[in-house]
Amino acid sequence: MKIKPFGATGIELPAIGQGTWNMPESGAKLKEAQRAIRRGVELGMTHIDTAEMYGAGRVEELLGEAIRGIPREKLFIATKVLPGNASYRGTLSAAEGSLRRLRCDYLDLYLLHWLGTHPLQETMRAFDRLIDDGKVRFAGVSNFEAWEMLEAGSYLRSGTPACNQVLYHLCERGVEHEVLPAARRAGAAVVAYTPFGRGTFLRGSRRRATLERIAGKHRATVRQIALAFLIRDPLLFTIPKAAGVEHVEENAGAAAITLDAEDVAAIDADFPLGERGPLATL
């Protein structure tokens, strides 16, 4: 698994982690998804992301079950507080709830899921308190415009969020306009969620043909090429969700692929950056 510095945190993380949004919550599909998470950890995908919003806390519980028995120090667990809960006191309470559901003593990364109505300064103050209390290692943000990310950093003792988690896939590259350059200046990582864009990148015969040609060149799959493109920059990480063992093994394999300049140019041509505009979200 490709490992690289996670912004200015001083730690290194796998370029490809694991997401849990829309994770199955019952039955055989749940058991397979939990096996996939454990298999991903075996393959080095130790950064696992979730949120209190997912399944109204149920997904955090299911993730806690999936990682039971794995030494805690081998994992990097990230979760998110909902904006509606992100007052100072609400953030502290929400973190306790996430820790309880995950059955963890601490969170490696705690994110504000998106900017809400509670004062950002109060949320960041709560994050610093959680860090002081040993319940959180690093604080970050999600779905933040570049200027919002920088403002959040100004309220943190560290001076910058550990990362900004954003929607980023081949058909939605808006983060490259302002978020990625701002993160580079600030020393924050950028973590791509929904990196397959719910399959939108496979629409269009020309686009698919380009990816298939590059995949053949690297003896890889089209999905692996898509992931390899999204982690091509030292600051870029991604957290694809895998509902099955075979899928998580495919995701992990993308970390071994290095696209050359010709590959990147071909993808740029068929999946153009697009116009500058507001940050896209789900």
Steps between C-alpha positions, in 0.01 A plus 500: 500500500630845408567706816552877505501795742152605612525874460701665776390257772838330516350156436473288186186331373409266215407688185188284473281448804147372553168683508177380663233731359191298403648188659248211522346490847365147526507147362753326281603823325597651835715199590674517164562874540654438843722228353602747229603757763715243680652386171575861414687540826702187417593665170616819673184709457501601865340845459129430551247780475146521636259759646234530766257583217540163328204289598436741789799352683433140399794490258740607774372208708544256213850629433580453867396137465705455182825623655460317831815304575723708273766681706380859531844645424491340154191700401434862409132559575326814375146609569297821467272718707180625340479879463180505705692348792808717459460752780781487756310277742327313219831410337638362826184294550496378139860383527414298812212339312722406207764356732237291676355365176843427353616345830817707483686699764601768250442619143795552269316765298185697579339706224224758476282337232415831334469863604179569691347777708697449821800735524799329339727637771301311766522170312874536456536591869321177586734310268800644683342401833452144375864493390610628843292229668658226286173408335599627154840509333431730204223739397379553145215621282286362221326665203672834571583759239864609503434819698282312750775245553751778567262672742453174690877468527527849646290384795700182562809499719683308227429782253359270233253213469661160454295460182202608296286206391327583171305355210757419232485265205584504130177677409520748789843661526403840636719459810803548275410867443532638853476232770809303399727808456378645831558168675851488358577845639344421838649151539166318501429170328208461258294183534272402210166341582273326245804457271301302241226762478235228527618365167470824303861476383411188300236677291600581146667262257799726431576555866466133579722407207772736626492348847493146361805574286694637797382211716628252243835673494534463878331157521244659724124560513323817398409569863863464603601757239236740632637465854860531384415832335338633818808429714756624247581809709691462830219680687219283362345203679177310433252289697297276265233284656512129421203279581688177422841341541569484127423869462726605789784293353450678169510839673819413686670398175467855366767622740768313306422686175698808397353683205747660263466842338335352190237325713422815694477709183256252345279502809517881515380516140199275552415611854574875489533710812203718416413854604576648838192505724359409841630177652283204402356281777263208529 
